[in-house]
Each structure stands twice: as C-alpha cells, then as structure tokens.
C-alpha cells in the first residue's frame, strides 16, 4: 500500500481544519486540546510540511494544508458513505442511558438537547425505571442511580453530591419553616424522612401531622404540588431544572445536604464504556461543575 499517515491524525486534522480551532476540534472528538495539538504536530512531522500557521490570536491553514484538508475531508466522507451503504446507518452508535424516572425526567432529559447541539452526530436513547435497582436487562452504555454507592455486585463511581429543598407553587405565599410544619406535606416513598431532616436543619422538631399524600416518584410529587396539594421536599437539582423548564414552582426554603448521591454503576470486569458514552460523561461532569460553581 502507498504511504498513508495515521488515520487518527487525519481525522483530527480534518476537524481542526474545519474549526480552525484546536479547542473546538478537541470538543468534537472527545479529546483534550493537548492531544489534538500532538496529533497535528505528529502529522506535520510525518509529512515533513507545516499544515497550519499559528499565532497568539489566530490559527490558519497553509496553502498546502488547505489543499490537503479538502482531500482528507473527501476521503473521510467517502468512507462514511461506503460504511452506511454497506452496513446501514450508525444505529449502534446511539448513546444509551438508563436512570431512575425522576433523574431521567428532571436532570438527564434536560441536558440532552444541549448535548445534541454540541454533538449532533450522536443520537441518544434514554430509558428509565421507578426504582433505581430495577431490571438489568436493558443494554445501556451508562447506568445512573441515586443512592449510597453500595449496590451489591456492582462498582459505583460518584457523579455528584445532592441537596434537598422544599418546593411549593409559584403563586403560593412564602412560608416560614414554622409555617411549613403546619402546612400540608407530600411524602415520597423511600424518602419519608426528608421532611424530618429538613426541619431538624432548621432547628425544629418534625411535623406532628401525618402526610395526606404519599407518592413513589418525584414526578408525581411535583404534580401534586402544582395541583395545590401541599409542599414536597425534592432534590434541589430537580427543583431548579423543573423551574427552568417553566413549571410554576418556587423554592420554599434553603437547601440542605442529602445523604444520597448520583452514581455511575457497572458490573466488575465490564468492558470500558464506548467513546460516545465517555464523551457524554465528560460533558455532563463539566456541566455539573459549572452548576456547582454558579
């Protein structure tokens, strides 16, 4: 075979030539800016020619680089066309995520449009279950759960810590913690002690009255709040996302630390997550970090 540079370098070169920005190319490819720079230097060394001119403020293609970029882009497009023609569309490249229904609804689903805008070539499939330890038969790339990180037979990697906060209808009157003790409260099954923990953080004893409503998901709890049935304590992340989506809700108190966190889980010895999953995970961590900093 005639001389052929490293295909990875060529793919990196095409992205860098298209963006004229190593950082943007790195984001598209799921690499670091340092890795992109190394690929380009390696390709230039292999070819014996400079492909870019670099200055403090601007990256530009040389004349040779511009001609080579067109050739490489056409070659990669031909490979993609042939692959799709022979093997079908890239259905196997769909990003598959599983999460509890409330996490899926009020966190992951709210992030997917921004991810799709950044990475339009990666379709996503989001499946959910009510309880985090539901059926394992769905083949997924990323399995996200809320808990203490101690699921038997599974490895757990923490994604983010969480806090809880009481919520009420946006048009309801602001209530003091003392007034909230006397107001109707909605409990979420499995998290019935959240109200007691929140009142304890305010220096108050638990409410004496029994909750009128108990539901099994945050989704149902929010709907009851919107219907005027009372207040609920939910994850602050969920509350802020629901409000950002236009739901007429308000935070009815200050957030307090929650004993559970979101984790990425996998069986011991499982194969490494595919590149699309690692890309989404890195992107999600950056979003979580930005939210925490904000």
N, C-alpha and C positions, 0 to 999 in steps of 0.2 A: 504493500500500500504506500502511496505517496505520503510525503510529510504531512502530519496532522497534529496541531497543537492539542494540549489537554482540553477536552470538551468542557470541563467545568470552568476553565479560564475563559473559553469562548462565550459561554452563557453569561458569565459575569461581565465580560467586555461589552456584550450586546446591551445589557441592562444599563451599564454605566454610560455607554454612548448615547442611549436613548434619553436618559435623565440628565446627562452632563452633571451628575452629582453622585459622589460615591456613597453618601449617606442614604439618599433615596434608593439607590441600587441595592444597598445592603438591606434596607427595609423590605423591598420587594422580594428579595431572595432568601430572607430569613438568616442573613449573615451579619457579622459585625462590620463596621466600616474598615477596621484594620484588615479583616480577611479580604474584603473587596480590593483594597489597595495592594495587598500582597499578590492576589491573583493577577492584577493588571501589571504589576512590575515583573512577575514571572513570565507572563505572556510577552511583554516587550523584550525581556531578556532572551526568550526563546526565538523570537522573530528577528532580533537584532535591530529593531527600529522602535522609535517612540511613536505611540498612538495618541497620546494626549499632551497638550501643553498645560502646565499648571502654574497658577499664580495665587496670590493670597486671597483674591476675591473671585476667581473665575477658573473654570475647567473647560477646556475646548479641545476638540479633535484636531489632529494634524491632517493635512491633505491625505496622507496615506491612511491614517486612522479612519477618516470619513469614508473612503472607498472600501476599506476592509469591513467597516460596520455594516454597509449595505449588503456585502457578500455574506457575512455571517448571519445577518438577520434573515436573508432569503433562505439560507441553508437550514436554519432552525425552524423556520416556518414550513419548509418542505418536509422536514422530519415530523413535525406536529401533524401536518395534513396526512402524511402517509400512516402515522400511528392511528389517527382517528378513523381513517378509511379502512384499515385492516383489522383493528381491534375494537372499534367503537369509541364513543365519547368517553371521557375520563370519569366514568361513574365511580370507579374505585378510588378516585381522588377526593371524594366527598368527605368533608370533616364531620365526624360522627361524635356527638357529645351526649352523655346521659347525666341527668341531675334530678334531684327531688323537684316536684312540681313547682313549689314556691321559688326555689332557686332558679329554675328554668324560666319562670314567668317574670320574676321581678329582679333578675340580675342578668343571666346569660342572654336571654332573648333581647334585652335592652341594649346589649353590647354588640350583637351580631350585625345590625345594619352598618355600624361604624367600621367593623372588621371587614365587611363585604366591600365597603367603599375603598378601604385601603388595599384589599386583596380580592379584586373582583373575579379572579380565576379559581377561587376556592369556594365551591358550594358547601353549604352546611346542612346537617340534619340534627335536630335537637329532639331527643326523646326524654320522657320524664316518668317518674313514679311518685306516689304519695309518700311512702316511707323510704328513707334512704337506703335501707337494706333489702330492697325489693328484688325481683327476679334478675338473674345474672345472664340470661340467655341472649340478650341483645348484643350484637357485635359492635363495639364502640371503640373510638380512639382515645377518648378522655372520659373518665368516670369521676364525677364530682359529688361529694357527700358533705353533709353538715353533721358534726359530731365531735367526739373527743379524740379521734385518731386511733382508736383501739379496736378496730374490727378484726375478729379472729381470722387468721389465714390470709390477711391482706396487708400490703405495705401502704402506708399513708404518708403523703407529703403535704405539709400545710401550705395552703394558698394564701389565706388571710385570716386575721382575727376579726371578731364581730362585736358589735354592741347592740343593745336593745333599747327601744324607746316607746313610750305610749303615743298612740295616734287617735285623733278624733276627726269629725267632719270639719271641713274648712270654714263652714258658716256657723259652727258652734261657738259658744262663749269660751274664752280662755278659763281654765280651771286651775286652782292651786293644787298641790299634791294632796292637801287635806280634803279638798272638794272631790278630787278624783276617787278617794277612798269610798265616798258615799255615792258616786255615780255608777251606773250600770257598767259592768266589766264583761268582756268577752274573753274566754279562755281557749287556748289552742291545745288539743290533746297531746300529751307528752311534754308540754311546757307550762303546765298549770302553775308552777311556782314562779313564773316570770314576774307576775304582779307582786308577789310577796317580796321577791328580791329587789324590785324597783322601789317599793315602799320602804324597805329596810335601808336602801341607799339614801332615801330622803329623811331618815331618822324617824320613820313612822312604823307602827305595827301593821300587819296585814289587814285587809278589809274584812269586816265581820260578815258581810252579806255574801250569800252564795251566788256565783255567776249564773246569770239567766240563760246564757248561751255558751255551748262548748262545740268547737268545730275541729276538724282534723287537718286543716291546711291554713296557711296564711292567706291564700286566695279567698277562702270563704270568710275568714275573719275580716278582711278588708271590705268585702261586700256587705257584711253586717254593719260595719262602721258607717259605710256610705248610706245604708238604709236607715240610719239613725238609731241603731240598737244599742249603742254604747261606745266604749273605748276598748282598744286592744293594745297589747304590747307585742311588737314585732321587731325583726332585725332593722336597725337603722338604715342599712344599705337598701333593703326592700322598700322602706318607707320613702326614702329620698327618691328612688327611682320611680315609684308609683306617682309621687307628686310631680316629678319631672315629665312624666307621661301625660300630665293633665288631669289626674284624678283629684277631685276636690277634697283633699285631706290636709291635715296640718299636724306637725309635731306638737304633742300636748305636754311635753316635759323634756328634761335633759337626758341624753343617752347615758347608759351605764354599761360597763364591761359585761360581756356574755361569756359563759363558761365553755361554749362550743365554738368551733371554727370551721371554715370550709377547707376540705382536703381533696387532693387528687389521690385516688386509690388505684392499686393494681395488684394482681397476684404475684407472689415471689417467682422469679425466673421468667416473667413475661418479657416478650421482645420489646425493644425500645419503641417509643411512640413514633409514628411516621412523621416525616418532616412537616406536613401540614398541621399536625397536632402540636408539635413543638413550637411552630411559628405562632399559632393561636395562643398557646400557653404563655410564651414570652410577651406577646402583645397584651394579654389580659393582665399579667403581672405589672406591666408598665402603667396600665390604666388604674389598677388598684393603688399603685404607688402614688400616682398623680392625685387620686381622690384623697388619699391619706394626707398628702402634703397640703392639699387645698383645705 
